[in-house]
Amino acid sequence: MISGVPMRLGVMFDRDLPPETLVPFCRHLDATEVDDVWVVEDLGWTGAVSSAATALAVTGRIRVGIGITPAPLRNPVLLAMELGNLARMHPNRLAAGIGHGVQDWMRRAGAAVPSPLALLEETVLAVRALLRGETVTTRGRAVRLDGMRLVHPPAVPPPVLAGVMGPRSLELSGRVAQGTILPEGFGPERIAGARELIGAGGQAAGDGPDGEHGSDGGDRPDGGHEVAVFTHLYVGDDPARVREAVRPSAEETASFLGIAPDEAPMAAGTAEEAAEHVRALWAAGAGTVVLRPIGDDPLVHVDRILAALRGR
């Protein structure tokens, strides 16, 4: 954690980086003030559980976040078995993200479902219950379990976050998850709107006036609903070079958010400009900001923004 800053800072191991570089990447971050390293599970790239297991095994301090496992590809019992195993071996160092999955990818993989909302809600509830050591029987629209339980549930279940962005999904996250993962392109205004929807979902679940606790107050030590926000990172002193470097990422973000590329917010520019963007996300209500460095030398950008966040 950056000195004097109560929020968390994470760094994503980008899906395009060679998998064999994950170990030195994580070891480097483990020696810095960074709180988290996040791994991804995009179709055709790498599996998040194996990446998380590797990251946990080669570090001793940082939390490892999974952002995200697609519910259509993961049976909730098998997912709970994997997460529970990691949580027992590495207590208090795992955060598990589950999402709808990109629907086109799910169709191509033969895993599309009639109701992604129902599947995500029932998967999150089942996984959380299994991680708590409960015996689960459910007859949902998408998830059907008959007396399933973990033989070795973790003493401290890891928080389960929903990786979502639409209004109904954000309300769902507030209702059933312990946190929400917002994708790249969510600036301060979008974060504020997302938090309102998350809070509405929490209130609908009967959590009290602030609507911050998810369905049962969560398994986090503070009982709170964590909001994690991904943002691209590129540090450079030449504005033209920065614009050229971030253009593909800005176009990709703009395509799924339905905005112009120059409207896609990111931590880009000088080190201080990038740090100011991170501070703005924290101020808007992001409990965790996860940096997604652009380019083949990601740790250079991380080290530069860390220096700026320290105030040097």
C-alpha positions in Angstrom: 0.0 0.0 0.0 1.3 3.5 -0.9 2.2 5.3 2.3 -0.8 7.4 3.5 -3.2 5.9 1.0 -5.9 3.6 2.5 -7.0 2.3 -0.9 -5.4 -0.7 -2.8 -3.2 -0.6 -5.9 -3.0 -3.6 -8.1 -1.2 -4.5 -11.4 -2.6 -6.8 -14.1 -0.4 -9.4 -15.8 -1.6 -8.7 -19.3 -2.9 -11.6 -21.4 -0.5 -10.8 -24.3 2.6 -11.2 -22.1 4.4 -14.5 -22.5 3.2 -16.8 -19.7 6.7 -17.7 -18.7 7.3 -14.1 -17.6 4.6 -14.3 -14.9 7.1 -15.5 -12.2 9.6 -12.6 -12.5 6.7 -10.2 -12.9 5.1 -11.3 -9.7 8.4 -11.4 -7.8 9.2 -7.8 -8.9 5.8 -6.6 -7.7 6.1 -8.5 -4.4 9.1 -6.3 -3.5 7.2 -3.0 -4.1 4.3 -1.3 -2.4 1.8 -2.8 -4.8 -1.0 -4.6 -3.0 -2.3 -7.0 -5.7 -1.3 -8.8 -8.9 -4.3 -9.7 -11.1 -4.4 -12.5 -13.7 -7.0 -12.9 -16.5 -8.9 -15.7 -18.2 -9.8 -14.5 -21.7 -10.8 -17.3 -24.1 -7.7 -18.7 -25.9 -5.1 -17.0 -23.8 -4.3 -18.7 -20.4 -6.2 -20.2 -17.5 -6.6 -18.0 -14.5 -6.5 -20.6 -11.8 -3.2 -22.0 -13.0 -1.8 -18.4 -13.3 -3.1 -17.5 -9.8 -1.6 -20.7 -8.3 1.8 -19.8 -9.8 1.6 -16.2 -8.7 0.7 -17.2 -5.1 3.5 -19.8 -5.0 6.2 -17.4 -6.0 5.2 -14.5 -3.8 4.8 -14.1 0.0 2.9 -10.8 0.5 0.7 -9.6 -2.3 -2.9 -10.6 -2.9 -3.6 -12.4 -6.2 -6.8 -11.4 -8.0 -8.6 -13.5 -10.6 -10.2 -11.1 -13.1 -12.3 -13.0 -14.2 -13.4 -16.6 -14.6 -16.4 -16.8 -17.0 -19.3 -18.5 -15.3 -20.4 -20.4 -18.5 -17.0 -22.1 -18.6 -16.7 -23.1 -14.9 -18.9 -25.5 -13.1 -19.5 -23.9 -9.6 -18.4 -27.0 -7.7 -15.1 -27.4 -9.6 -14.5 -23.6 -9.3 -15.1 -23.7 -5.5 -12.8 -26.7 -5.2 -10.0 -24.8 -7.0 -10.6 -21.5 -5.1 -10.8 -23.3 -1.8 -7.6 -25.2 -2.4 -5.7 -21.9 -3.2 -7.3 -20.2 -0.2 -6.2 -22.9 2.2 -2.6 -22.9 1.0 -2.4 -19.1 0.8 -4.8 -17.7 3.4 -6.0 -14.1 2.9 -4.2 -13.7 -0.3 -6.8 -14.5 -3.0 -9.7 -12.5 -4.5 -11.9 -14.5 -7.0 -13.6 -12.7 -9.8 -16.5 -14.4 -11.7 -18.3 -12.8 -14.7 -20.6 -13.5 -17.6 -17.9 -14.0 -20.1 -17.8 -12.3 -23.5 -21.0 -13.6 -25.1 -19.5 -14.1 -28.5 -16.6 -16.1 -27.0 -19.0 -18.2 -25.0 -21.0 -19.0 -28.2 -17.8 -19.9 -30.0 -16.8 -22.2 -27.1 -20.2 -23.9 -27.1 -20.9 -22.5 -23.6 -23.6 -19.9 -24.2 -26.5 -20.0 -21.9 -30.1 -18.6 -22.2 -29.7 -16.3 -19.2 -26.2 -15.0 -18.3 -27.7 -13.1 -15.4 -29.3 -16.1 -13.8 -26.2 -18.2 -14.3 -23.9 -15.6 -12.7 -26.1 -15.0 -9.7 -26.6 -18.8 -9.1 -22.9 -19.5 -9.6 -21.7 -16.7 -7.2 -24.2 -17.9 -4.5 -23.2 -21.5 -4.9 -19.5 -20.9 -4.9 -19.7 -18.6 -1.8 -21.8 -21.2 0.1 -19.4 -24.0 -0.8 -16.4 -21.9 0.3 -18.1 -21.3 3.6 -18.3 -25.1 4.1 -22.0 -25.4 3.6 -23.7 -28.4 2.0 -25.5 -27.0 -1.1 -28.6 -28.2 -2.8 -30.1 -25.9 -5.3 -32.6 -26.1 -8.2 -32.0 -22.9 -10.1 -32.5 -21.9 -13.7 -28.9 -22.6 -14.5 -27.2 -24.2 -11.5 -28.5 -27.5 -10.0 -26.6 -29.1 -7.2 -27.6 -32.0 -5.0 -25.9 -32.1 -1.5 -22.5 -30.9 -2.6 -19.9 -29.7 -0.1 -16.1 -29.2 0.1 -14.2 -31.7 2.2 -11.5 -29.1 2.8 -13.2 -25.7 2.9 -10.9 -22.8 3.7 -10.9 -21.4 7.2 -11.1 -17.9 5.7 -13.1 -18.0 2.4 -11.7 -15.7 -0.3 -13.9 -12.8 -1.3 -15.9 -13.4 -4.5 -16.3 -10.5 -6.8 -18.5 -10.1 -9.9 -16.9 -8.8 -13.0 -19.8 -6.8 -14.6 -20.7 -3.5 -16.2 -24.4 -3.3 -17.1 -27.0 -1.8 -14.8 -28.8 -5.1 -14.0 -25.5 -6.9 -13.5 -24.2 -4.2 -11.2 -27.4 -4.5 -9.1 -26.9 -8.3 -9.1 -23.3 -7.8 -7.9 -24.4 -5.6 -5.0 -27.0 -8.2 -4.1 -24.9 -11.4 -4.1 -21.2 -10.7 -4.4 -18.6 -9.3 -2.0 -17.2 -7.0 -4.6 -17.5 -5.7 -8.1 -14.8 -5.6 -10.8 -15.3 -2.7 -13.3 -13.5 -2.9 -16.7 -11.1 -0.5 -18.3 -12.7 2.7 -19.4 -14.7 3.4 -16.2 -13.7 6.9 -15.1 -14.8 8.8 -12.0 -18.3 9.5 -13.2 -19.0 6.0 -14.3 -17.6 4.7 -11.0 -20.0 6.9 -9.1 -23.0 5.6 -11.2 -21.9 2.0 -10.8 -21.6 2.4 -7.0 -25.2 3.7 -6.9 -26.5 0.6 -8.7 -24.3 -1.7 -6.6 -25.7 0.0 -3.5 -29.3 -0.5 -4.8 -28.6 -4.2 -5.1 -27.3 -4.3 -1.6 -30.3 -2.6 -0.2 -32.6 -4.9 -2.1 -30.9 -7.8 -0.3 -31.7 -6.2 3.0 -28.3 -5.0 4.0 -29.1 -1.7 5.7 -29.0 1.9 4.7 -25.7 2.1 2.9 -26.2 -0.9 0.7 -22.5 -1.7 0.7 -22.4 -5.2 2.0 -23.7 -7.6 -0.6 -26.1 -10.4 0.3 -24.8 -11.3 3.8 -22.2 -8.7 4.7 -19.5 -10.7 3.0 -16.5 -12.7 4.2 -14.1 -9.8 4.0 -12.7 -8.9 7.4 -14.2 -5.4 7.1 -17.6 -6.7 5.8 -17.4 -4.2 2.9 -18.2 -4.4 -0.8 -15.0 -3.9 -2.7 -15.0 -2.0 -5.9 -12.0 -2.8 -8.1 -11.5 -0.8 -11.3 -9.2 -1.7 -14.1 -7.4 1.1 -16.0 -4.7 1.1 -18.7 -1.3 2.5 -17.8 1.3 4.1 -20.0 3.9 6.5 -18.7 5.8 8.7 -21.2 7.0 12.3 -21.5 6.3 12.7 -25.2 2.6 13.4 -25.7 2.6 12.2 -29.3 4.3 9.0 -28.5 1.9 8.4 -25.6 -1.1 8.9 -27.9 0.3 6.5 -30.4 1.1 3.9 -27.8 -2.3 3.9 -26.1 -4.4 4.2 -29.3 -5.1 0.5 -29.8 -6.2 0.1 -26.2 -8.3 3.2 -26.4 -10.0 1.9 -29.5 -10.7 -1.5 -27.9 -12.1 0.1 -24.8 -14.2 2.4 -26.8 -15.7 -0.4 -28.9 -17.2 -2.2 -25.9 -18.3 0.9 -24.0 -19.8 2.6 -27.0 -17.7 5.8 -26.7 -15.2 7.6 -28.8 -11.6 6.5 -28.3 -10.5 9.9 -27.0 -13.1 9.6 -24.3 -11.6 6.4 -22.9 -10.0 7.4 -19.6 -6.7 5.8 -18.6 -3.6 6.4 -16.6 -1.5 7.8 -19.5 1.0 10.6 -19.9 3.7 11.8 -17.6 4.1 9.8 -14.3 2.3 12.6 -12.4 -0.5 12.7 -14.9 -0.9 8.9 -14.6 -0.8 9.1 -10.8 -3.5 11.8 -10.8 -5.8 9.6 -12.8 -5.3 6.8 -10.2 -6.0 9.3 -7.4 -9.2 10.4 -9.1 -10.4 6.8 -9.4 -9.8 6.3 -5.7 -11.6 9.5 -4.9 -14.6 8.4 -6.9 -15.0 5.3 -4.9 -12.7 2.7 -6.3 -11.4 0.7 -3.3 -8.8 -1.0 -5.6 -7.3 0.4 -8.8 -5.7 -2.3 -11.0 -3.2 -0.9 -13.5 -3.0 -2.7 -16.9 0.4 -1.6 -18.3 0.6 -1.2 -22.1 3.6 -2.6 -24.0 6.3 -5.2 -23.8 8.0 -3.7 -20.8 5.2 -3.2 -18.3 7.2 -2.9 -15.1 9.0 0.2 -16.3 5.6 2.0 -16.3 4.7 0.5 -12.9 7.9 1.7 -11.3 7.4 5.2 -12.6 3.9 5.6 -11.4 4.8 4.2 -8.0 7.4 6.9 -7.7 4.9 9.6 -8.6 2.3 8.2 -6.1 4.9 8.3 -3.4 5.3 12.0 -4.2 8.8 11.9 -5.5 
